[in-house]
Each structure stands twice: as C-alpha cells, then as structure tokens.
C-alpha cells in the first residue's frame, strides 16, 4: 500500500544509524580492529587448508567454507564511524544487503552441514570417508551456495521495484529493514515476508543441528569413556561456534516477542556483535582446538622466526665479537 508521500529517485542513501553515538571514532577504531583481526584470521585458516594437502578432508573443507562465509562481513559501518563517510550509492547498498544476507544464510547452512559431518564421524567412524568424500562435500557446498544466493536475492529483488520517499537509513548499514523503511509503502507486509523466511531458515537449520546432536549423544552413550572424551572434544568447537551465532538471534527474537523495544544504540550493538562476533571467534576456535591447524600455525611461526634470525645474523655477521654471538644466541632461543 502506497503512502501519500511523493516518491523520489534515490541515487544514494545516508547512513544515520550512528548519529547519536557519543564517540564514533573510538567505536569505529574498535570495530576496525576487530574486522582486520577477523579477516586475517580467516584468511590464515583458508590458506593453511588450501596449501596443506593433508588437510584436504571433508571436515577441513567445511571449516574452510565457514571461513569464506565469515569474510562476507561488510566494512561500510567502519567508513561511517572513522572517516565520516555517511553516504552510500543505491546499487552498492543493494549489493551490501545481498552480501550480508548471503553470509547470514550460508553461516546457518555451513553450521548445519558441519553438525551432520560430526554425526557421521561419530556414528559411522569406519565408513566416514566412504560416506562423506571430498567430492561429495564440495558438491553439497556448491548446492548450498546456490540455494543461499537464491534466498538472499529475495530481499533486493523485493526492494528494487518499490518507490522511495526517504534517503536516510535508520540503522547502521544497508540491511533489509532499514531500506524498507525508506520506501513509500506499508512496511508490515514486507517485514512479514522477511519474518517467514527467517523463521523457516532458523527453524530448519537449528532443528537439524539439534537432531544431529541428539544422534551424537545417543552414540556417545554407547561408547567407552576414552571414546567419549575424544567425541566430546571433536564436537566442542562446533558447539562454541553454534552458540556464538544463534545466541544473538534468539536474544533478539525473545526480546521482540516480549514487546521490548530496543534503543537504536542497543539494536546496532546487537547487530554488529552478531556480525563481527562469529567472524572473529570462528577461526580462533578452530585454530586452537583443531590440532592439525594449530600444529601448522606453530610450524609457520617457527619458520618465520628462523628467517628473522637469519636476517638478523646476516646484518651482524660483518661485525665480529659479542654482537654476532648474541644474535646467534637469540636465534637458538627462538628455534
């Protein structure tokens, strides 16, 4: 239903979600730091898995896929806070909304598939590599990306035909509710579309994860104490990641259900935390709790220390005496 406001041709939007932030530069620097660390950590995970053929296994391919998903985090809010660039063109805004929703949908798909992977590994350990091969894992991942792209495209496709009456985005970036509120239509119908899609995705993926863990618990009870410890350790990383991702979603849903109206700052904080939190936590959880990746990182660090020591020694090699001996002693300590 169209409102009585005259529509305008929108070429760019003004991001107004941080207008009431008291220390925008400080908040921006914190978000920028978290964003850089998250990107670097995920890139390290991806490069380690790609370059080490020993890690070309279904579980590590799924971890690599999750790291790729986490790289879809949008840095637009950083520019708004740090550089005071509050405008974004119409098409890039729609692309950002598509990328955000694609990452949001794929994160749920990735976590659901990883739960299924753990279920097969625990219930059928001797047939695991015959059931879930690298080829099947890649095909399944490609299919999920295609489905996720189709679901994420629903939101920009819904927005494009609508006339716009406003150019100021109420929230921190180009998410679906913020853009719908700039249109000249009654937003309730379009919000209901989003609610149906979100409910379907959350119910399906989280329900699938819960069913997988019910199966895992059943098979763990049938195992010996030593096997229980190993099985619990393999699932703990995934449980941490699932909790970090779904917890903000459920908190927001519960508060909305109870009729609690969040302030703009609280909503932005919850949204930013739900975006950057998993992207930052996921790679560190899998680096620290997956011994193969952890071992590879330690080896890379040792190699870097050796190269650094060789460089330092080459500088002091021309100088005889104590300085050269000290540099060699430092190298021995590092290696």
C-alpha atoms as one frame of an Amber mdcrd trajectory, in Angstrom:
protein
   0.000   0.000   0.000   1.476   3.318  -1.111   1.637   6.226   1.290   0.726
   9.778   0.378   4.356  10.933   0.309   5.736  11.790  -3.101   8.365   9.303
  -4.197  11.833  10.417  -5.220  14.556   8.941  -7.392  17.187   7.689  -4.955
  20.794   7.647  -6.139  22.358   7.297  -2.694  21.435   6.700   0.920  22.603
   8.473   4.072  23.595   6.067   6.857  22.132   7.593  10.009  22.446   4.718
  12.436  25.407   6.258  14.277  24.162   9.846  14.520  23.562   9.514  18.272
  26.846   7.724  19.002  28.849   9.779  21.511  32.341   8.592  20.470  32.043
   7.472  16.841  35.784   7.443  16.120  36.555   5.278  19.160  33.755   2.859
  18.279  34.944   2.840  14.672  38.541   2.061  15.651  37.380  -0.844  17.834
  35.197  -2.236  15.027  38.017  -1.715  12.510  40.480  -3.592  14.745  38.066
  -6.489  15.225  37.335  -6.532  11.490  41.027  -6.649  10.494  41.804  -9.404
  13.011  38.768 -11.417  11.844  39.721 -11.105   8.165  43.376 -12.028   8.777
  42.447 -14.991  10.999  40.006 -16.356   8.430  42.497 -15.852   5.611  45.133
 -17.765   7.611  42.690 -20.642   8.073  41.825 -20.689   4.368  45.451 -20.530
   3.182  46.601 -23.243   5.597  43.854 -25.632   4.496  44.355 -24.918   0.777
  48.142 -25.271   0.837  48.357 -28.406   3.001  47.169 -31.466   1.073  46.962
 -33.437   4.318  44.084 -31.157   5.313  42.118 -31.815   2.122  39.483 -33.758
   4.033  35.717 -33.161   4.394  35.935 -31.651   7.889  38.634 -29.152   6.900
  36.882 -28.290   3.649  33.818 -27.374   5.724  35.985 -25.274   8.068  37.444
 -23.534   5.006  33.934 -22.900   3.694  32.930 -21.372   7.040  35.967 -19.069
   6.891  34.962 -17.926   3.390  31.466 -17.155   4.692  32.923 -15.103   7.550
  34.813 -12.939   5.035  31.484 -11.564   3.764  31.359  -9.184   6.755  30.671
  -5.673   5.490  33.112  -2.849   6.403  30.721   0.013   5.469  29.997   0.941
   9.106  33.754   1.453   9.641  33.842   4.159   6.980  30.839   5.867   8.570
  32.443   5.946  12.023  36.120   6.531  11.262  36.088   8.542   8.031  32.618
  10.144   8.478  31.574   8.863   5.044  27.845   8.651   5.664  26.627   8.175
   2.097  26.420   5.018   0.021  25.170   4.752  -3.556  21.957   2.895  -4.314
  23.428  -0.091  -6.185  26.333  -0.707  -3.745  23.778  -0.506  -0.929  21.710
  -3.286  -2.525  24.882  -5.318  -3.138  25.821  -4.895   0.522  22.370  -6.077
   1.583  22.676  -9.115  -0.690  26.180  -9.954   0.623  25.064  -9.578   4.243
  22.039 -11.838   3.748  24.109 -14.331   1.743  26.621 -14.607   4.574  23.815
 -14.854   7.133  22.088 -17.708   5.254  25.327 -19.548   4.409  26.508 -19.386
   8.026  23.423 -21.349   9.071  23.829 -23.820   6.200  27.525 -24.288   6.983
  26.902 -24.947  10.678  24.132 -27.438   9.851  26.356 -29.364   7.436  29.206
 -29.387   9.961  26.837 -30.898  12.566  25.913 -33.593  10.030  29.615 -34.205
   9.392  30.237 -34.771  13.111  27.215 -37.095  13.317  28.573 -39.304  10.530
  32.099 -39.238  12.001  30.828 -40.429  15.374  28.075 -42.833  14.296  29.948
 -44.423  11.361  33.674 -43.838  12.048  34.888 -46.729   9.880  32.704 -45.738
   6.906  33.086 -41.959   7.314  35.429 -41.435   4.353  33.272 -43.586   2.085
  30.063 -41.782   3.024  31.413 -38.227   3.004  34.116 -37.854   0.361  35.798
 -34.622  -0.723  33.847 -34.635  -3.985  30.503 -35.038  -2.232  31.428 -32.349
   0.277  32.286 -29.887  -2.495  29.115 -30.677  -4.465  26.990 -30.227  -1.348
  28.753 -26.940  -0.580  28.177 -25.633  -4.131  24.488 -26.545  -3.926  24.126
 -24.744  -0.608  25.813 -21.620  -2.022  23.382 -21.634  -4.961  20.371 -22.048
  -2.649  21.715 -19.332  -0.342  22.180 -16.943  -3.277  18.577 -17.562  -4.316
  17.265 -16.877  -0.815  19.469 -13.804  -0.334  18.345 -12.409  -3.703  14.728
 -12.317  -2.498  15.444  -9.227  -0.394  16.964  -6.902  -3.055  14.508  -8.187
  -5.665  11.680  -7.210  -3.311  13.124  -3.741  -2.710  14.058  -2.730  -6.287
  10.501  -2.111  -7.629   9.437  -0.046  -4.607   9.340   3.775  -4.720  11.378
   5.630  -2.111  10.274   8.605  -0.049  13.309   8.939   2.199  17.066   8.707
   1.755  18.200   8.312   5.383  18.830   4.765   6.624  17.754   4.423  10.233
  20.213   1.665  11.082  23.967   1.081  10.887  24.189  -0.267   7.342  22.119
  -1.393   4.341  20.075  -4.157   5.907  16.582  -5.056   4.691  14.510  -3.320
   7.425  16.473  -0.075   7.038  15.881   0.101   3.274  12.212  -0.912   3.525
  11.654   1.988   5.933  12.855   4.417   3.251  10.135   3.327   0.805   6.659
   4.806   0.349   4.867   1.547   1.172   3.400  -0.006   4.291   6.424  -1.930
   5.665   4.440  -4.539   7.612   3.761  -6.741   4.573   7.445  -6.789   3.614
   8.549  -7.337   7.202   6.210 -10.337   7.351   7.921 -11.779   4.261  11.282
 -11.448   5.998   9.910 -12.990   9.211   8.618 -16.049   7.327  11.970 -16.574
   5.586  13.961 -16.071   8.799  11.695 -18.402  10.779  11.954 -21.100   8.112
  15.757 -20.878   7.936  16.357 -20.715  11.704  13.850 -23.486  12.438  15.231
 -25.765   9.733  18.945 -25.264  10.393  18.853 -25.102  14.188  16.404 -28.005
  14.316  18.708 -30.027  12.061  21.674 -29.226  14.324  19.699 -30.264  17.420
  18.628 -33.543  15.788  22.239 -34.207  14.795  23.406 -33.726  18.369  20.628
 -35.939  19.696  22.064 -38.652  17.453  25.601 -37.804  18.587  24.608 -38.046
  22.265  22.975 -41.420  21.614  26.111 -42.873  20.029  28.392 -41.264  22.653
  26.479 -43.065  25.421  27.212 -46.376  23.713  30.956 -45.677  23.595  33.732
 -46.237  26.118  34.969 -43.470  28.423  38.071 -42.767  26.291  35.977 -42.531
  23.139  33.515 -40.226  24.937  36.335 -37.781  25.687  37.516 -37.795  22.061
  33.980 -37.395  20.696  33.233 -34.567  23.106  36.418 -32.781  22.109  35.616
 -33.017  18.392  32.139 -31.548  18.930  33.076 -28.795  21.399  34.481 -26.453
  18.733  31.299 -26.718  16.691  29.103 -26.175  19.770  31.011 -22.979  20.641
  30.558 -21.638  17.109  26.851 -22.565  17.019  26.250 -20.855  20.364  28.033
 -17.666  19.293  25.967 -17.474  16.125  22.464 -18.400  17.305  22.571 -16.751
  20.749  22.152 -13.143  19.461  19.385 -14.295  17.092  17.420 -15.898  19.920
  18.025 -12.942  22.256  16.649 -10.527  19.651  13.676 -12.814  18.933  12.844
 -13.234  22.641  13.056  -9.502  23.317  10.846  -8.777  20.312   8.347 -11.430
  21.445   8.211  -9.878  24.944   7.496  -6.488  23.416  10.809  -4.962  24.467
  11.633  -2.023  22.194  15.390  -1.721  21.786  17.024   1.676  21.515  18.892
   2.477  18.301  22.235   2.048  20.076  21.208  -1.308  21.587  19.929  -2.592
  18.249  23.079  -1.501  16.434  25.255  -3.053  19.142  23.388  -6.364  18.962
  23.520  -6.356  15.164  27.236  -5.506  14.979  28.014  -8.117  17.636  26.079
 -10.782  15.742  28.016  -9.921  12.561  31.572  -9.500  13.840  31.393 -11.896
  16.804  31.194 -15.193  14.873  33.625 -13.926  12.214  36.201 -13.250  14.929
  35.555 -16.264  17.157  35.192 -18.985  14.494  38.784 -19.018  13.136  40.352
 -18.854  16.612  38.138 -21.676  17.911  39.172 -23.950  15.056  42.814 -22.844
  15.206  43.127 -23.533  18.916  41.029 -26.689  19.109  41.960 -28.405  15.841
  45.395 -29.918  16.428  46.308 -30.177  12.723  45.673 -26.480  12.075  47.260
 -25.494  15.385  50.362 -27.560  14.573  50.616 -25.981  11.125  50.430 -22.468
  12.584  53.171 -23.311  15.119  55.386 -24.636  12.308  54.810 -21.481  10.251
  55.694 -19.347  13.261  58.920 -21.301  13.786  59.857 -20.883  10.121  59.237
 -17.140  10.340  61.434 -16.979  13.452  64.203 -18.849  11.625  64.045 -16.462
   8.638  64.038 -13.494  11.004  67.059 -14.834  12.865  68.930 -15.496   9.620
  68.215 -11.917   8.548  69.396 -10.551  11.904  72.540 -12.724  11.807  73.321
 -11.586   8.258  73.241  -7.984   9.462  75.603  -8.663  12.357  77.803 -11.141
  10.504  80.015  -8.328   9.320  80.626  -7.322  12.932  82.913  -9.649  14.879
  82.726 -10.344  18.558  79.897 -10.099  21.068  77.177  -8.766  18.792  77.434
 -11.704  16.402  77.462 -14.216  19.233  74.455 -12.549  20.856  72.452 -12.670
  17.614  73.231 -16.381  17.214  72.158 -16.968  20.818  68.840 -15.227  20.148
  68.295 -17.411  17.068  68.906 -20.581  19.078  66.370 -19.447  21.667  63.705
 -18.756  19.018  64.202 -22.027  17.155
